[in-house]
Amino acid sequence: MQQREWSGGTQGSQWMHRMLIRSLKVLNLRFVYLGMALFVVPFYMLLAHKGYLAQYRYFRRRQGYGVWRAFRGVYMNHYRFGQVIIDRFAAYAGRTFQFDLDGYDLFCQLCQQPEGLLVLSSHAGNYELAGYAFKAAAKRFNMLMLPDASPTVTHYRQQILSKNNIRLIPIADDLSHLFLLNEALAGGEIVSMAADRIFGSPRSVICTLLGTCAPFPLGPFALAVQRQVPVVAIFVMKESAYRYKVCIRRIEADPSLPRRQQPQQLARAYVAELDSILRQYPEQWFNYYDFWKDNGDNKPGND
């Protein structure tokens, strides 16, 4: 299996996580954000040097920021990521958020159809939080995720998601999760997975994101074509302390194309939507490694 460059697991001890959940039952989120901004973010930026450099290159080379603006972008990116983590723990504590829905009618329409549905997410925004807020009423929702090292996070995550008719499927080294995903789609259920990191399979497709070529996993798109199910991309982006915007976009390939070409076209359609989101919310990109793997000189070309 391919080595994971950044797992994204929740850091901290069980005691810290439980204390945070208890605190968030009563504290104003803005007060918690302030403490994080003043103390946690600067400390973390000093320790996570690899992630800091990756984000600095992202702002300089992909977003076209100057030196000082890129430095501020790195700080704000870490701050936004801290907010995302705190908001998840706030959900464990029973706090609620407001969601502005864009494209929800389309999603409901697809959920009413008999065939399965593939939902593609990314490591931008706070996609997981939507699973804590919405119940999968029409059909079961199967969410593929990396297992978290924290027993506290795993407990609360499974508890809330199961109440919302969402089954958590951990990524397994023996690839047994692939059988569960195929089974769910064959049964007309919803399958959700991130489509912006390559795990396990070396199969990839080169797409242009923010003006530069980058590899994306081919698996999610090949699965959609193999099962002939509709595909949507969902982005849950933070707008303010208690408000998120949910953007739901249909991802389609030209049915007249040969089937072997359709996964690549689906991938490019997904990346185009991700590109649009990152231009609107540049500080909410949370892939803390050298995603593009270049020296900054790559130009868009034939994918």
N, C-alpha and C positions, 0 to 999 in steps of 0.2 A: 504493500500500500504506500502511496505517495506521502512523504513527510508533510505534516501540517506546519506552516510557517507561523501561524498565529491562531491559537485555538479559541480565544475569546471567552474563556471560562471566567466565572465570577470569582474575584479574589476576596480574601479575608476569611476569618475564622467563623465557626458556627455561632459563637458567642456574640461576635460583632454583628452578624446578620440578624440575630434575634433581637438584640438591643436596638438596631436600626428600625426594625419592624415595629417594635413597641413605641419608639419615639415618634414614628411617622403617624401613629394613630392620633396624636395630639398636636404635633408641631406644624406650623405653617410651612408649606414647601419652599416658599421664597426665602425663609430664614435658613433652611437647610442648604439651599442653593448658595446662599451668601457664604456660609462657613466653608463649603466645598471650594468656592471660587478663591477664597483668601488663603486657605491652608492646604487642602488636598491636591488641587490641580497643580500648583507650582512644585510641590513635593513629588508628585507622580511624574511630571515632565522631566525632572532631573534624573529619576530612576529609570524610566522607560525610554532610554536614549534611542534605541532602534526604532521604536514607534514614532518618536518625535521627528527623527530624520525623514522617515517615510512620509509623514504628513507635511513636513516642510517642503519636500520635493513635489508633493501633490499640489500644494498651493502655488509654488513657484512655476512649475512646468506645465501643469494641467489647467490651473485657473488663471495663470498669467499675472500673479500678484508680484509686487515689488518686495524687497527684502523685509522692510518693517511691517508691511501689510501681511506678508506671509507668516511672520513671527506671531502677529496678532491672530491670524487665522488658525495657527497651531494651538494657541492658548484657548481660543473659542471652541475649537473642535474637541479638545479634551474636556472643556466645560460642558459642552452639549452631551458628550458621551457620559459624563458624570450625571447629568440630569436624566438621561435615559435609564441608567441603572437605578437611580433613586426613585424614579417614577415606577419602575417595576416593583421595587420593594414597597412603595406606597400602595400599589394595587394589592400586594400581599396583606397590607394593613387595613384593607377595606376602603381606601380612598378611591374616588371616581374622577374621571376626566371627561371633558367634552370633546366629541369627535365631529368634525365637519366632513360630510361624506360627498365625494365626487365620483360618480359612476356606480353608485350602489344599486340603482335600478337594473343596470346591466348584470351585475353580480347575482341579484335575486332571480332574474330571468334565467340565467344559466343554471342556477341551483335547482330550478323547477324541471329541468330537462332530465330524461332518464339516464343519459350517459354520465360518466364521471367528469370531473373538472380538475384541471391542473392549475394551481395558484403558485406563481413565482414571486419570491420575495428577494430582498438583498440586504446587505449590511449597511444600509443607509436608513436613518430614522429609527423608529422604535416599533417594528412590525409585531413583535411578540406581545406588546401591550394590547393590541386589538383583540387578541385571543382571550384576554382577561375581561374584556368589556362586552363582547358579542357572543351570543349563543348560536351555535350551528343548528338551526331549527329544521331546515328542509332535509338535510342528509348529514351523515357523520363527516367530520373534518379530521383528516390525518396529517399531523404536522411532523415533518422530518427535522430533527435537531441533533446537534452534538450533545452528548450527555454532559451535564455540569458536574464539576468536582465537589460542589457544595451540597451536602445532604439537606440543608435548610432550603436552599433554592429549589432543589429537586422536589422536595415535599410540597412546598406551596405551589410550585408550577403545576405539578400533576393534579393536585387537589382542585385548583381553580379551573384548569383546562377540562378535566373530566366532567365537572358540573356543567360546562358549556358544550358538552357533546363533542369534545375535541380529544382525539387520541394522540398521545405523544409517541413518536417512533424514533428511538435513538439510533444514530449512525453506528453500525457495528463493523468491526474489523473483518468479520467473515462475510460481509455483504448480505446478511440475511434480511436486512431492512428492504432490499430490493424486491424480495418476494412479497412482503407486506404491502409495499406500494403498488405493485402490479395487481395484487388481489383486491385492494381497495378500489382502484380505477375500474377493474373488471366488474366489480359489484355496484358501480354507479356512484361511488362516494367521491369526496373531495380530497385531493392530495396537495399538500403545501410543502415547498422546498425552496431554499435559497439557490439562486442561479448565478452567483457572482464569485464563487470560489471553487477551485478544482480540488476535490477530495477523492482519493481512491483510484479512480480510473484516469489513465493518462490522456484519454480522448478529449480533445478540445477544439474550439473554433476561434479563429482570430477575428475580432470585431474592433471597430473604431470607437473608443470612448474618450470624450473630451479632447478630440483631435489627435489621439495617438493610439496605435494598435496595441491590443492586450488580449491574452487568452481567456476564454470562458469555457466552462464545462459543457460538453456536448450532450451529456446524459439526460438532463431534464427535457431538452428539446426533442431528442430522439425518442424518449418515452412518450411524449405527447403525440408524435407522429405514429409511433407503433400502435398506440391504443386508440388513435383517432378521436381524441377528446379535445374540447375547447380549452383555451389557455388565457389566463388573465395575469397581469402583473399588478401587485398591490404594494403601495408605498405609504407608510404611516409616519408623517413628518411633524416634528414639534413646532408649534406656532407661538405658544406662550406658556406660562407656568402650568395652567390647567387645560390647555387646548391643543388638540392635534388635528391635522388634516389628513384624511384617508383618500388617496388617489388610486382609483381602480381603472386599469386600461386593458382593453382586449388586445391580445397578441395573435396575429394570424399569418399564415403562409399561403402563397398562391396555390390553390389545389390543382392547377393545371401543370405545375412543375413535377418532375419525377420525384418520387418519395425520398430518394436518397439526398435530394437537394433541399427538401423542406425543413429539416432540423436547422441547417445553417441560416435559412431565411428567418425562421422563428427566433433564433439567437440574435440576429441583427435587429429585429423588431423590438425585442426585449431591451437590448443595449441602447437603442435609440430612446426608449422611455426612461431608462436609467440616466442617460446623458442629460435629458431635459430636467429631471429631478435634481441632479447634482448642480446644474447651472442655477436653479432656483434656490437650493439649500446647500451651498458649497461646504458649510461647516458640519454637515451631518453625514459625512462619509467616514465609516468606521472600520476600514480595512487597514490595520496598522502594520503593514509590511510593504515591500517594494512590489506593488501590484503590477506595474507595467514592465518591470525588469529590463530597463534600458538605461542609456546614459543621457537621456533627455533629447536625443537628436532624431528619434524616430518620427516619421511623418505618416499621415494616413495614406494608405495605398490600397491595392486590391486585396480584399480579405479572402 
